[in-house]
């Protein structure tokens, strides 16, 4: 197995790297050195880097001739963010304004001033609303919210929005929390509410949302999560859910079952080595039979099916996936290279290569972390 880190750097970032190393900060800059960091990299402390390092793409306000040049993915001679969003340099993406509503299928939500402390007396509500045949999944990747009993002070709450009233799916006020939290609606609308009081502040939160069809086809992002509707509460009864994860020719898919809670004997998850139920079956399992939580396709598609009955409903399925590309051209200023499936064992008969392309007069650093 292989894991290494690449960094394409300019003269200024070489000075930064040398200074960081000399100061024994494990190459994370102190606040004194942040003026040497790239514009889209905000270093909060010597041990925590919160921000994206996308680079060769053009951020908000820059000129462009194609949307593929833009971090924001919008281009009309200039890279701009869509209505109700603004460019957030730390996450290198367009994020929703406070109290905004959107029907975008995916995007980023962050608290005010993230990754710096949020202000007092803040009340922000974000409404996600898609077409009638979708549901929303949000992944909260980082939280630092004042702790309080019953979340009576600062809080982050997530609701499933329905015509007969909202259902609270999750509530967070756990202080600093770097673990992933995945929440899914059963309806086509999600409400995210962040409220603060007058006293203690934290860095807030960062989350990524995405809508899924009940029979979803996933081609991007390259890695992410799938969750059954209603997770981590209850999935709908008498329903059929499927997810087809597909990469480019020559790629393969890895899937890790993180949680499976369904009615034993009567309900099952089926995983197929292809893009439909007529391909080879990799697994037929319920909550008691998850002896092997890791699955890999032999081709470029993996198909997951869950059919619920009408008797009992549980929290359902949570899994992470990755589309593993074996022949890759890298153009960013920094990133990770890992063997397919890492840290799991790679599959047989692989021939993988990674090519790093960058501007002239730059230096490419390659550090191996594990072999």
C-alpha positions as CSV (number, residue, x, y, z in Angstrom):
1,X,0.0,0.0,0.0
2,X,1.1,3.5,-0.8
3,X,0.4,6.9,0.6
4,X,2.3,10.1,-0.2
5,X,1.8,13.8,-0.5
6,X,2.6,16.1,-3.4
7,X,3.1,19.8,-3.2
8,X,3.8,22.1,-6.2
9,X,5.2,25.3,-4.8
10,X,6.7,28.7,-5.7
11,X,9.7,30.4,-4.2
12,X,7.6,32.1,-1.5
13,X,6.2,28.8,-0.4
14,X,9.7,27.2,-0.4
15,X,10.7,29.9,2.1
16,X,7.6,29.1,4.1
17,X,8.3,25.4,4.1
18,X,11.9,25.9,5.2
19,X,10.9,28.3,8.0
20,X,8.2,25.9,9.2
21,X,10.7,23.0,9.2
22,X,13.3,25.1,11.0
23,X,10.8,26.1,13.7
24,X,9.8,22.4,14.1
25,X,6.1,23.0,13.5
26,X,5.7,19.9,11.3
27,X,5.4,22.2,8.3
28,X,2.2,24.0,9.5
29,X,2.8,27.7,9.6
30,X,2.4,29.7,12.8
31,X,0.2,32.8,12.6
32,X,3.3,34.9,12.1
33,X,4.0,33.2,8.7
34,X,0.5,33.4,7.3
35,X,1.5,36.3,5.0
36,X,3.6,33.8,3.1
37,X,0.7,31.4,2.6
38,X,-1.4,31.3,-0.5
39,X,-4.5,33.6,-0.7
40,X,-6.8,30.6,-0.5
41,X,-5.1,28.9,2.5
42,X,-5.9,30.2,6.0
43,X,-3.8,28.7,8.7
44,X,-5.5,29.0,12.1
45,X,-2.8,27.5,14.3
46,X,0.4,25.5,14.2
47,X,-1.6,22.2,14.4
48,X,-4.8,22.8,12.6
49,X,-5.3,23.6,8.9
50,X,-8.9,24.1,8.0
51,X,-8.8,25.5,4.5
52,X,-8.7,24.2,1.0
53,X,-5.5,24.4,-1.1
54,X,-7.1,24.5,-4.6
55,X,-4.9,26.6,-6.7
56,X,-4.5,26.5,-10.4
57,X,-8.3,27.3,-10.8
58,X,-9.5,30.9,-10.8
59,X,-11.4,32.0,-7.7
60,X,-14.3,34.5,-7.5
61,X,-13.7,37.7,-9.5
62,X,-11.0,36.3,-11.9
63,X,-11.3,36.3,-15.7
64,X,-12.0,33.0,-17.5
65,X,-13.1,31.6,-20.8
66,X,-14.6,28.3,-19.5
67,X,-16.3,27.2,-16.3
68,X,-13.7,24.4,-15.9
69,X,-11.2,27.2,-15.0
70,X,-13.3,28.4,-12.1
71,X,-13.2,27.1,-8.5
72,X,-16.8,28.3,-8.4
73,X,-17.7,26.4,-11.7
74,X,-19.5,29.5,-13.1
75,X,-18.1,31.5,-16.0
76,X,-19.3,34.3,-18.2
77,X,-15.9,35.9,-18.8
78,X,-15.5,36.2,-15.1
79,X,-15.7,33.5,-12.3
80,X,-18.8,34.4,-10.2
81,X,-20.9,32.8,-7.5
82,X,-24.6,32.2,-8.1
83,X,-27.4,34.1,-6.5
84,X,-27.7,33.7,-2.7
85,X,-24.0,32.6,-2.3
86,X,-20.7,34.2,-1.8
87,X,-17.1,33.1,-2.4
88,X,-15.5,31.7,0.7
89,X,-11.7,31.7,0.3
90,X,-11.1,29.1,3.1
91,X,-13.2,26.4,1.6
92,X,-12.5,27.6,-2.0
93,X,-16.1,27.4,-2.9
94,X,-19.3,29.3,-3.2
95,X,-21.2,29.0,0.1
96,X,-24.8,29.8,0.9
97,X,-25.6,33.2,2.5
98,X,-27.2,33.3,5.9
99,X,-31.0,32.9,5.6
100,X,-30.7,31.8,1.9
101,X,-32.8,29.2,0.1
102,X,-31.6,27.2,-2.8
103,X,-32.5,24.4,-5.1
104,X,-28.9,23.6,-6.1
105,X,-28.2,19.8,-5.9
106,X,-25.0,20.3,-3.9
107,X,-23.0,22.9,-2.1
108,X,-21.3,24.2,1.0
109,X,-22.7,25.7,4.2
110,X,-20.4,27.4,6.8
111,X,-21.1,29.5,9.8
112,X,-20.3,33.2,9.8
113,X,-16.5,33.9,9.7
114,X,-15.6,30.2,9.7
115,X,-12.9,29.1,10.6
116,X,-12.7,32.1,13.0
117,X,-15.1,32.5,15.9
118,X,-18.7,33.2,15.0
119,X,-20.4,36.4,16.3
120,X,-22.9,36.6,19.2
121,X,-26.7,36.8,18.7
122,X,-26.5,35.0,15.3
123,X,-29.5,33.3,13.8
124,X,-29.0,31.8,10.3
125,X,-31.3,29.5,8.5
126,X,-30.5,27.7,5.2
127,X,-33.3,26.0,3.2
128,X,-32.5,23.3,0.7
129,X,-35.4,22.4,-1.6
130,X,-35.2,20.0,-4.6
131,X,-37.5,18.4,-7.0
132,X,-40.2,16.0,-5.7
133,X,-38.1,12.8,-6.3
134,X,-35.0,13.6,-4.2
135,X,-33.9,13.8,-0.6
136,X,-31.0,15.7,0.9
137,X,-27.9,14.4,2.7
138,X,-25.6,16.8,4.7
139,X,-22.1,15.9,6.0
140,X,-20.9,18.1,8.8
141,X,-17.1,17.8,8.7
142,X,-16.2,20.1,11.6
143,X,-17.9,21.7,14.5
144,X,-16.8,23.9,17.4
145,X,-20.0,25.1,19.1
146,X,-20.4,26.1,22.7
147,X,-21.5,23.2,24.8
148,X,-24.7,23.5,26.8
149,X,-27.2,21.0,28.3
150,X,-30.1,20.4,25.8
151,X,-28.4,22.9,23.4
152,X,-30.1,25.8,25.2
153,X,-27.3,28.3,24.3
154,X,-25.5,27.9,20.9
155,X,-26.8,25.2,18.6
156,X,-26.9,23.7,15.1
157,X,-30.2,21.9,14.3
158,X,-31.2,20.1,11.1
159,X,-34.8,19.5,10.1
160,X,-36.7,17.4,7.6
161,X,-39.2,19.8,6.1
162,X,-42.7,18.3,5.4
163,X,-46.1,19.8,4.6
164,X,-47.5,18.6,8.0
165,X,-44.6,20.0,10.0
166,X,-40.8,19.8,10.4
167,X,-39.1,16.8,12.0
168,X,-35.9,17.5,13.9
169,X,-33.2,15.1,12.6
170,X,-30.2,16.2,14.6
171,X,-29.1,18.8,17.2
172,X,-25.4,19.6,17.9
173,X,-23.8,21.6,20.7
174,X,-20.9,19.3,21.7
175,X,-18.0,21.8,21.8
176,X,-15.2,20.9,19.4
177,X,-16.0,17.9,17.3
178,X,-13.9,16.8,14.3
179,X,-15.8,13.6,13.6
180,X,-18.1,13.3,10.6
181,X,-21.8,13.6,11.1
182,X,-24.2,12.5,8.3
183,X,-27.9,13.4,8.3
184,X,-30.5,12.7,5.6
185,X,-34.1,13.8,5.0
186,X,-36.9,11.7,3.8
187,X,-38.5,14.7,2.0
188,X,-37.1,16.9,-0.8
189,X,-36.4,19.8,1.6
190,X,-33.9,20.3,4.5
191,X,-33.7,23.2,7.0
192,X,-30.4,24.0,8.7
193,X,-30.5,26.4,11.7
194,X,-27.6,27.9,13.5
195,X,-28.2,30.0,16.6
196,X,-25.8,31.7,19.0
197,X,-26.2,33.6,22.3
198,X,-24.4,36.5,23.9
199,X,-21.5,34.6,25.6
200,X,-19.0,32.0,24.5
201,X,-18.0,31.7,20.8
202,X,-16.4,28.8,18.8
203,X,-15.2,28.4,15.2
204,X,-18.6,27.2,14.1
205,X,-19.2,24.5,11.5
206,X,-18.6,23.5,8.0
207,X,-20.9,21.2,6.0
208,X,-21.4,19.8,2.5
209,X,-24.9,19.0,1.3
210,X,-26.1,17.0,-1.7
211,X,-29.4,15.8,-3.1
212,X,-30.0,12.2,-4.1
213,X,-32.7,10.7,-6.2
214,X,-34.3,7.6,-4.6
215,X,-32.6,5.7,-7.4
216,X,-29.4,7.6,-7.6
217,X,-26.5,7.5,-10.1
218,X,-23.3,8.9,-8.6
219,X,-20.4,10.0,-10.8
220,X,-19.0,12.8,-8.6
221,X,-17.5,13.8,-6.2
222,X,-14.9,11.1,-6.4
223,X,-15.3,10.2,-2.7
224,X,-18.3,10.8,-0.4
225,X,-21.1,9.2,1.6
226,X,-24.4,7.6,0.8
227,X,-27.2,7.3,3.4
228,X,-30.7,6.0,3.3
229,X,-33.4,8.6,3.6
230,X,-34.1,9.7,7.2
231,X,-30.7,8.6,8.5
232,X,-29.9,8.5,11.4
233,X,-33.6,8.3,12.5
234,X,-36.0,6.1,10.4
235,X,-36.1,5.2,6.7
236,X,-39.6,5.2,5.0
237,X,-41.4,1.8,4.9
238,X,-42.4,0.0,1.7
239,X,-39.7,1.8,-0.3
240,X,-37.0,0.9,-2.8
241,X,-33.7,2.7,-2.7
242,X,-30.7,2.2,-5.0
243,X,-27.3,3.9,-5.6
244,X,-25.2,3.3,-8.7
245,X,-21.6,4.6,-8.3
246,X,-19.8,4.8,-11.6
247,X,-16.3,6.0,-12.5
248,X,-14.5,6.4,-15.8
249,X,-13.3,3.4,-17.8
250,X,-10.4,1.7,-16.0
251,X,-11.5,2.9,-12.5
252,X,-13.0,0.8,-9.8
253,X,-15.2,1.5,-6.7
254,X,-14.5,0.8,-3.0
255,X,-17.4,0.9,-0.5
256,X,-17.2,0.8,3.3
257,X,-20.3,0.0,5.3
258,X,-20.1,2.4,8.3
259,X,-23.5,1.5,9.8
260,X,-26.3,-0.8,8.9
261,X,-29.5,-1.0,11.0
262,X,-32.4,-2.7,9.3
263,X,-35.0,-5.3,10.1
264,X,-33.1,-8.6,10.3
265,X,-34.3,-11.6,8.1
266,X,-37.0,-9.6,6.3
267,X,-34.9,-6.6,4.9
268,X,-31.6,-6.8,3.2
269,X,-28.9,-4.8,1.4
270,X,-27.7,-6.2,-1.9
271,X,-24.4,-5.1,-3.4
272,X,-23.6,-5.9,-7.1
273,X,-20.4,-5.8,-9.0
274,X,-21.7,-3.7,-11.9
275,X,-24.4,-1.1,-12.7
276,X,-27.5,-3.2,-12.2
277,X,-29.0,-6.2,-10.4
278,X,-28.1,-8.6,-13.2
279,X,-24.4,-8.4,-12.4
280,X,-22.5,-10.5,-9.9
281,X,-23.7,-10.3,-6.3
282,X,-21.0,-9.2,-3.9
283,X,-23.2,-9.2,-0.8
284,X,-26.8,-10.0,0.5
285,X,-26.9,-9.0,4.1
286,X,-28.9,-7.6,7.0
287,X,-27.7,-6.1,10.3
288,X,-26.6,-9.4,11.7
289,X,-24.5,-10.4,8.7
290,X,-22.1,-7.5,8.1
291,X,-19.1,-9.7,8.6
292,X,-17.2,-8.0,5.8
293,X,-17.9,-4.2,5.7
294,X,-15.6,-3.5,2.8
295,X,-16.4,-4.1,-0.9
296,X,-14.6,-3.4,-4.2
297,X,-15.8,-3.7,-7.7
298,X,-13.8,-5.3,-10.4
299,X,-15.0,-2.8,-13.0
300,X,-16.0,0.9,-13.0
301,X,-19.5,0.5,-11.4
302,X,-21.0,-0.7,-8.1
303,X,-24.7,-1.0,-7.5
304,X,-26.4,-1.0,-4.0
305,X,-30.0,-1.8,-3.4
306,X,-32.2,-1.6,-0.3
307,X,-35.9,-2.5,-0.2
308,X,-37.8,-1.8,3.0
309,X,-41.1,-3.5,4.1
310,X,-44.1,-2.1,6.0
311,X,-43.4,-3.5,9.6
312,X,-40.4,-1.9,11.4
313,X,-38.1,1.0,10.4
314,X,-34.6,1.6,11.8
315,X,-31.8,4.1,11.0
316,X,-30.8,2.3,7.8
317,X,-27.6,2.5,5.8
318,X,-24.6,4.7,6.0
319,X,-21.6,4.0,3.8
320,X,-18.6,5.8,2.4
321,X,-17.4,5.3,-1.2
322,X,-14.5,6.2,-3.4
323,X,-14.0,6.1,-7.1
324,X,-10.5,5.0,-7.6
325,X,-8.8,6.3,-10.7
326,X,-5.7,4.3,-11.8
327,X,-4.4,6.7,-14.5
328,X,-4.5,10.2,-13.1
329,X,-3.2,13.6,-14.2
330,X,-2.8,16.0,-11.2
331,X,-2.8,19.8,-11.7
332,X,-3.3,21.3,-8.2
333,X,-0.6,22.9,-6.0
334,X,-0.9,20.1,-3.4
335,X,-2.7,16.9,-2.7
336,X,-2.5,13.3,-1.7
337,X,-1.6,10.2,-3.8
338,X,-2.8,6.9,-2.5
339,X,-2.9,3.4,-4.0
340,X,-6.5,2.3,-4.9
341,X,-8.5,1.3,-1.8
342,X,-5.9,2.6,0.7
343,X,-5.7,2.0,3.7
344,X,-7.3,-1.3,2.6
345,X,-5.4,-3.8,0.5
346,X,-5.3,-3.0,-3.2
347,X,-6.8,-5.5,-5.7
348,X,-4.8,-7.7,-8.0
349,X,-3.6,-6.9,-11.6
350,X,-3.4,-3.1,-11.2
351,X,-1.3,-0.8,-13.3
352,X,-1.6,2.7,-11.9
353,X,0.2,5.9,-12.7
354,X,0.0,9.5,-11.5
355,X,1.3,12.5,-13.5
356,X,1.8,15.8,-11.8
357,X,1.6,18.8,-14.3
358,X,2.3,22.3,-13.3
359,X,3.6,25.7,-14.5
360,X,7.2,26.1,-15.6
361,X,9.7,27.3,-13.0
362,X,8.0,25.5,-10.1
363,X,9.4,22.7,-7.9
364,X,7.5,19.5,-7.1
365,X,8.0,18.0,-3.6
366,X,7.0,14.3,-3.1
367,X,6.9,12.9,0.5
368,X,6.1,9.2,1.2
369,X,4.2,8.8,4.4
370,X,3.6,5.0,4.2
371,X,4.7,2.1,1.9
